[in-house]
Amino acid sequence: MALNAQTSTTFKDSRDGNVYKTVKIGNQTWMAENLRYLPSVVAPDSGSNTLPLQYVYGYKGNSVAAAKATASFKTYGVLYNWPAANKACPAGWHLSHDSDWKILIIGLGGYKVAGGKLKEAGTTHWQSPNEGGTNDSGFTALPGGYRYSSGVFDGQGKNGAWWTSTVSDAELSIAFYREIDYDFSETMKVRNNYNMGWSVRCVKD
């Protein structure tokens, strides 16, 4: 049976005072917002497979205060390369494993429909038609877009993508992430280079 019941609460990150909505889905507790932890910020033309880097979609400077003042930061949070993503979650929480997503997706009825149940409903943030978007889960997935390895921001309003801590090929610096798009109700398991910039959702330990 698909999971539909959930309970919501909030969590305050003691590092910066950010308060996040959280949601319990089955036996898992997820942040119901993209992470906004931003110890530093770089322009999109800076990339690394090894150094932790944070980006804010559309922002091309290095001022944390200026980046935090943008509408993109306030709505969609921060984009992290994989090294940064693995260090980003607060104590008591962890970067989602691929297995965390598998449990979530199976509980929501499988990958063909789970994306719709995870997406925020309507077209305030998702581009039309936001196929299948009901947010039955309370997860409230948003299309924060991404920072591509070439140094370009793209996809905001169309694509949401979240790093996992699961490595696909360590020698080639490739890890798995999960993606949800505006025109499908599916969830996709994809892999890409560590230097890409994706969103982060943390899971309670």
C-alpha positions in Angstrom: 0.0 0.0 0.0 1.3 3.4 -0.9 2.2 5.8 1.9 -0.1 8.8 2.2 -0.2 9.7 5.9 2.5 12.0 7.2 3.2 14.2 10.1 4.9 17.6 9.8 7.1 19.6 12.2 10.0 22.0 12.0 13.8 21.8 12.7 16.1 24.7 13.5 19.7 24.5 12.2 21.9 25.8 15.0 24.7 26.7 12.6 22.8 29.6 10.9 19.3 29.8 12.4 17.5 28.5 9.3 14.2 26.8 10.2 13.1 23.9 8.0 9.8 22.2 7.6 10.2 18.4 8.0 7.9 15.6 7.1 7.7 12.0 8.4 6.8 9.6 5.5 6.6 6.0 6.7 9.6 5.5 9.0 11.7 8.2 7.5 11.8 11.9 8.4 12.9 14.2 5.6 13.5 17.9 5.4 10.5 19.2 3.4 12.6 22.1 2.0 15.9 22.2 0.1 18.9 22.9 2.3 20.0 26.5 2.6 23.2 26.1 4.5 25.7 28.5 2.8 29.1 28.9 4.5 30.5 30.4 1.3 29.5 30.9 -2.2 31.2 31.0 -5.6 30.3 32.0 -9.1 29.2 29.2 -11.5 32.4 29.2 -13.5 34.2 27.8 -10.5 34.1 24.0 -10.2 35.9 21.1 -8.5 35.6 17.4 -7.9 37.4 17.7 -4.6 36.9 21.1 -3.0 33.5 21.7 -1.4 31.7 24.5 -3.3 28.3 26.1 -3.0 26.3 28.1 -5.5 23.0 30.1 -5.6 21.2 29.8 -8.9 21.6 33.0 -10.9 24.1 34.5 -8.6 27.6 35.1 -9.9 29.5 36.7 -7.0 31.1 35.6 -3.8 29.2 37.5 -1.1 27.2 35.2 1.1 25.0 38.1 2.3 24.2 39.1 -1.3 23.5 35.5 -2.3 21.1 35.0 0.7 19.2 38.1 -0.4 18.2 36.6 -3.7 14.7 35.2 -4.3 16.3 32.0 -5.6 18.1 31.3 -2.3 15.0 32.0 -0.3 12.8 29.7 -2.4 15.0 27.0 -3.7 18.0 27.0 -1.4 21.6 26.2 -2.3 23.2 24.2 -5.1 26.1 22.0 -3.9 28.8 20.1 -5.6 29.1 16.6 -4.3 32.0 17.2 -1.9 30.0 20.1 -0.3 26.8 18.1 -0.3 28.4 15.4 1.8 29.3 18.0 4.5 26.2 20.1 4.3 23.6 18.4 6.6 23.4 19.4 10.2 24.2 17.1 13.2 21.6 14.4 13.5 20.8 14.4 9.8 22.6 13.0 6.8 22.7 13.5 3.0 20.2 11.2 1.5 21.5 7.8 0.4 20.2 6.2 -2.8 18.7 3.6 -0.5 16.7 6.3 1.3 15.2 7.4 -2.0 14.4 3.8 -2.9 12.5 3.3 0.3 10.6 6.6 -0.2 9.8 5.9 -3.8 8.6 2.3 -3.2 6.4 3.5 -0.3 4.8 6.1 -2.6 3.8 3.5 -5.2 6.9 3.2 -7.4 9.0 5.4 -9.6 6.3 5.9 -12.2 4.0 7.9 -9.9 6.2 8.9 -6.9 7.5 12.0 -8.6 4.1 13.5 -8.8 3.4 12.7 -5.1 6.7 14.3 -4.2 6.3 17.5 -6.2 4.7 20.7 -4.9 1.2 21.0 -6.5 0.3 23.7 -8.9 2.4 25.9 -11.1 3.6 28.6 -8.7 7.1 27.2 -9.0 6.8 24.3 -11.4 6.3 25.1 -15.0 3.0 23.9 -16.5 1.8 21.1 -16.7 3.6 20.0 -13.5 2.5 16.5 -14.6 1.0 14.5 -11.7 2.0 17.0 -9.1 -0.1 16.5 -6.0 2.4 16.6 -3.1 0.4 13.8 -1.4 3.6 13.0 0.5 4.2 16.4 1.9 7.7 16.3 0.6 7.1 19.6 -1.5 9.8 19.0 -4.1 10.8 22.2 -5.9 12.5 22.7 -9.3 15.7 24.4 -8.1 17.5 23.7 -11.3 21.2 23.0 -11.4 24.7 24.2 -12.0 26.2 22.4 -15.0 29.9 21.4 -15.1 30.4 24.0 -17.9 29.6 26.7 -15.4 26.0 27.4 -16.6 22.8 27.5 -14.5 19.8 25.9 -16.0 16.5 24.1 -15.3 15.0 26.2 -12.6 11.2 25.8 -12.8 11.6 22.6 -14.8 13.9 20.3 -13.0 14.6 19.3 -9.4 17.6 17.2 -8.7 19.1 16.1 -5.3 22.4 14.6 -4.6 22.8 11.2 -2.9 25.8 10.1 -0.9 26.0 7.0 -3.1 29.0 6.7 -5.4 28.6 5.3 -8.8 32.3 5.3 -10.0 34.9 6.7 -7.5 37.7 6.6 -10.1 35.7 8.8 -12.5 34.3 11.0 -9.7 30.7 10.1 -10.4 27.8 9.8 -7.9 24.1 9.2 -8.1 21.4 11.8 -7.8 17.6 11.7 -8.1 15.7 13.9 -10.5 12.1 15.0 -10.9 10.8 17.0 -13.9 7.9 19.3 -14.7 6.5 17.2 -17.6 6.7 13.7 -16.0 5.3 12.1 -12.8 8.2 9.7 -12.6 11.4 9.9 -10.6 14.7 9.2 -12.2 17.9 7.7 -10.9 20.8 9.4 -12.7 24.5 9.7 -12.2 26.9 12.6 -13.0 30.2 14.1 -12.1 31.0 15.4 -8.6 31.4 19.0 -9.9 27.8 19.4 -10.8 25.6 21.6 -8.6 22.4 20.0 -7.3 20.1 20.6 -4.4 20.3 18.7 -1.1 17.6 17.1 1.1 18.6 15.8 4.4 17.2 12.7 6.2 17.1 12.4 9.9 19.5 9.8 11.4 
